[in-house]
Amino acid sequence: MPSRIDTSALFSAYREQQGTRATRRKVELAEAAAKRRAAIEQVKRIGRTKRAAIKLLGGGPVVKRLNYALAARRPPRPPLPRLSPPTGGNGAHCVAQFPARVE
């Protein structure tokens, strides 16, 4: 049984949305790939710079080995922030305070 409502406009709007979604996805994927390539190139450039610096320093095999070990070290992590006790109250944060007993 055919519908009395014309759905061709609705279907064309749906197709248009699908087309714009597909093109937007292609653009986003291309941007992500470019960002990934740039990040890889940056890492390669840093590695080439480190190797060139070690080569310029010269020295024997032991010195080169030490220089490569120093260059491969990661910088130390910053210390974790210290947690401070909650503010407010009378200082008893974990112990329940009851009024003194009067007899």
MIDOTI-446137 format. One line per 5 residues: number of its first residue (from 0); their letters; for each residue z, x, y negated of N, C-alpha, C. Coordinates in nm, 2 decimals. Each point is the difference from the previous one (the first is absolute). Layout:
REM residues N
NUM) A) Z:X:Y:Z:X:Y:Z:X:Y  ...
***
This chain:
REM residues 103
0) MPSRI) 0.00:0.08:0.12:0.00:-0.08:-0.12:0.00:0.09:-0.12  -0.10:-0.01:-0.08:-0.01:0.08:-0.12:0.11:-0.04:-0.11  0.05:0.10:-0.07:0.10:-0.03:-0.10:-0.07:-0.05:-0.13  0.08:-0.09:-0.07:-0.06:-0.05:-0.12:0.02:0.09:-0.12  0.08:0.11:0.02:0.03:0.10:-0.11:-0.10:0.11:0.02
5) DTSAL) -0.06:0.04:-0.12:-0.09:0.11:0.00:0.08:0.13:0.00  -0.01:0.08:0.11:0.08:0.12:0.02:-0.08:0.13:-0.03  -0.12:-0.02:-0.05:-0.09:0.12:-0.02:0.06:0.08:-0.12  0.05:-0.07:-0.10:0.06:0.08:-0.12:0.12:0.08:0.05  0.08:-0.07:0.08:0.12:0.07:0.06:-0.03:0.12:0.08
10) FSAYR) -0.11:-0.02:0.09:-0.04:0.11:0.08:-0.06:0.11:-0.08  -0.08:-0.03:-0.10:-0.05:0.11:-0.08:0.11:0.08:-0.08  0.10:-0.07:-0.04:0.11:0.07:-0.06:0.07:0.09:0.10  0.02:-0.05:0.12:0.06:0.08:0.11:-0.08:0.12:0.02  -0.13:-0.01:0.01:-0.09:0.11:0.03:0.01:0.10:-0.12
15) EQQGT) 0.00:-0.05:-0.12:0.01:0.09:-0.11:0.13:0.08:0.00  0.11:-0.06:0.03:0.13:0.06:0.01:0.00:0.11:0.11  -0.06:-0.03:0.11:-0.01:0.09:0.11:-0.08:0.13:-0.04  -0.11:-0.03:-0.08:-0.08:0.11:-0.04:0.07:0.09:-0.10  0.07:-0.06:-0.10:0.08:0.08:-0.09:0.11:0.08:0.07
20) RATRR) 0.06:-0.07:0.10:0.11:0.07:0.07:-0.06:0.12:0.08  -0.11:-0.01:0.06:-0.07:0.11:0.07:-0.03:0.11:-0.09  -0.06:-0.03:-0.12:-0.03:0.11:-0.09:0.12:0.07:-0.06  0.11:-0.08:-0.03:0.12:0.06:-0.05:0.06:0.09:0.11  -0.01:-0.04:0.12:0.06:0.08:0.11:-0.08:0.13:0.02
25) KVELA) -0.13:0.00:-0.02:-0.08:0.12:0.01:0.03:0.09:-0.11  0.03:-0.05:-0.12:0.03:0.08:-0.12:0.14:0.07:0.03  0.10:-0.08:0.05:0.13:0.05:0.02:0.00:0.11:0.11  -0.08:-0.02:0.11:-0.01:0.10:0.10:-0.07:0.13:-0.05  -0.10:-0.02:-0.09:-0.06:0.12:-0.06:0.10:0.08:-0.08
30) EAAAK) 0.08:-0.07:-0.08:0.10:0.06:-0.09:0.10:0.07:0.09  0.05:-0.06:0.11:0.10:0.06:0.09:-0.06:0.13:0.06  -0.13:-0.01:0.04:-0.06:0.12:0.06:-0.01:0.11:-0.10  -0.04:-0.03:-0.12:-0.01:0.10:-0.10:0.14:0.06:-0.03  0.10:-0.08:-0.01:0.14:0.05:-0.02:0.04:0.09:0.12
35) RRAAI) -0.03:-0.04:0.12:0.03:0.09:0.12:-0.07:0.13:-0.01  -0.13:0.00:-0.03:-0.08:0.12:-0.01:0.06:0.09:-0.11  0.04:-0.06:-0.11:0.06:0.09:-0.11:0.13:0.06:0.05  0.08:-0.08:0.07:0.13:0.06:0.05:-0.02:0.11:0.10  -0.10:-0.02:0.08:-0.03:0.11:0.10:-0.05:0.12:-0.07
40) EQVKR) -0.09:-0.02:-0.10:-0.05:0.12:-0.07:0.11:0.07:-0.08  0.10:-0.07:-0.05:0.11:0.06:-0.07:0.08:0.08:0.09  0.03:-0.05:0.12:0.07:0.08:0.10:-0.07:0.13:0.04  -0.13:-0.01:0.02:-0.09:0.11:0.03:0.01:0.10:-0.11  -0.01:-0.04:-0.13:0.00:0.09:-0.11:0.14:0.07:-0.01
45) IGRTK) 0.11:-0.07:0.02:0.13:0.06:0.00:0.00:0.11:0.11  -0.05:-0.03:0.12:0.00:0.10:0.11:-0.08:0.12:-0.04  -0.12:-0.02:-0.06:-0.08:0.12:-0.04:0.07:0.08:-0.10  0.07:-0.07:-0.10:0.07:0.08:-0.10:0.12:0.08:0.06  0.07:-0.06:0.10:0.11:0.08:0.06:-0.06:0.12:0.08
50) RAAIK) -0.11:-0.02:0.07:-0.05:0.11:0.08:-0.05:0.11:-0.10  -0.06:-0.04:-0.11:-0.05:0.10:-0.09:0.11:0.08:-0.06  0.11:-0.07:-0.03:0.12:0.07:-0.06:0.06:0.09:0.10  0.01:-0.03:0.12:0.05:0.09:0.11:-0.09:0.12:0.02  -0.13:-0.03:-0.01:-0.10:0.11:0.01:0.02:0.10:-0.11
55) LLGGG) 0.02:-0.05:-0.13:0.02:0.08:-0.11:0.12:0.09:0.01  0.11:-0.06:0.06:0.12:0.07:0.01:-0.01:0.12:0.09  -0.09:-0.01:0.10:-0.02:0.11:0.09:0.11:0.03:0.09  0.02:0.12:0.04:0.11:0.04:0.09:-0.05:0.00:0.14  0.10:0.04:0.09:-0.03:0.01:0.14:0.01:-0.13:0.07
60) PVVKR) -0.02:0.00:0.13:0.01:-0.12:0.08:0.13:-0.08:-0.01  0.11:0.08:-0.01:0.13:-0.06:-0.01:0.02:-0.07:-0.13  -0.04:0.06:-0.11:0.01:-0.05:-0.13:-0.09:-0.13:-0.01  -0.12:0.00:0.06:-0.08:-0.11:0.00:0.06:-0.12:0.07  0.06:0.03:0.12:0.06:-0.10:0.08:0.12:-0.06:-0.08
65) LNYAL) 0.08:0.08:-0.07:0.11:-0.05:-0.08:-0.06:-0.09:-0.11  -0.10:0.04:-0.07:-0.06:-0.07:-0.11:-0.05:-0.14:0.05  -0.07:0.00:0.12:-0.05:-0.12:0.05:0.12:-0.10:0.04  0.10:0.06:0.05:0.12:-0.08:0.03:0.06:-0.06:-0.12  0.01:0.08:-0.11:0.06:-0.05:-0.12:-0.09:-0.11:-0.06
70) AARRP) -0.13:0.02:0.00:-0.10:-0.09:-0.05:0.00:-0.14:0.07  0.04:0.01:0.13:0.00:-0.12:0.08:0.12:-0.08:-0.01  0.11:0.06:-0.06:0.13:-0.07:-0.01:-0.02:-0.12:-0.10  0.07:-0.11:0.04:0.00:-0.11:-0.09:0.11:0.02:-0.10  -0.01:-0.05:-0.12:0.10:0.01:-0.10:0.12:-0.08:0.04
75) PRPPL) 0.12:0.04:-0.03:0.12:-0.08:0.04:0.00:-0.14:-0.06  0.06:-0.09:0.08:0.01:-0.14:-0.04:0.11:-0.01:-0.11  -0.02:-0.09:-0.10:0.10:-0.02:-0.09:0.12:-0.07:0.07  0.12:0.03:-0.05:0.12:-0.06:0.06:0.00:-0.15:-0.01  0.06:-0.06:0.10:0.01:-0.15:-0.01:0.10:-0.04:-0.10
80) PRLSP) -0.02:-0.11:-0.07:0.10:-0.04:-0.10:0.13:-0.04:0.06  0.11:0.03:-0.07:0.13:-0.04:0.06:0.03:-0.14:-0.03  0.05:-0.07:0.09:0.04:-0.14:-0.01:0.13:-0.01:-0.07  0.00:-0.08:-0.11:0.13:-0.02:-0.07:0.06:-0.13:0.05  0.14:0.00:-0.01:0.06:-0.13:0.05:-0.03:-0.11:-0.10
85) PTGGN) 0.00:-0.12:0.05:-0.02:-0.12:-0.09:0.10:0.00:-0.12  -0.05:-0.05:-0.11:0.09:0.00:-0.12:0.07:-0.14:0.00  0.10:-0.01:-0.08:0.07:-0.12:-0.01:0.12:-0.01:0.09  0.09:-0.09:-0.02:0.11:-0.02:0.09:0.11:0.11:-0.04  0.09:0.01:0.09:0.11:0.09:-0.03:-0.01:0.13:0.09
90) GAHCV) -0.11:0.03:0.05:-0.02:0.13:0.07:0.01:-0.02:0.15  0.05:-0.11:0.05:0.01:-0.02:0.15:-0.12:-0.07:0.04  -0.10:0.07:0.05:-0.13:-0.06:0.03:0.00:-0.05:0.14  0.07:0.06:0.09:-0.01:-0.04:0.14:0.12:-0.07:0.06  0.11:0.02:-0.08:0.13:-0.06:0.05:0.03:-0.12:-0.08
95) AQFPA) 0.03:-0.11:0.07:0.04:-0.12:-0.06:0.13:0.01:-0.08  0.01:-0.05:-0.11:0.12:0.01:-0.08:0.07:-0.14:0.00  0.12:0.00:0.05:0.08:-0.12:0.00:0.12:0.01:-0.10  0.04:-0.11:-0.06:0.11:0.01:-0.09:0.13:0.04:0.08  0.09:0.07:-0.08:0.12:0.05:0.06:0.09:-0.12:0.04
100) RVE) 0.07:0.02:0.11:0.09:-0.11:0.05:0.13:0.00:-0.08  0.03:-0.12:-0.05:0.13:-0.01:-0.07:0.09:-0.09:0.08  0.12:0.05:0.03:0.09:-0.09:0.08:0.13:-0.02:-0.07
***
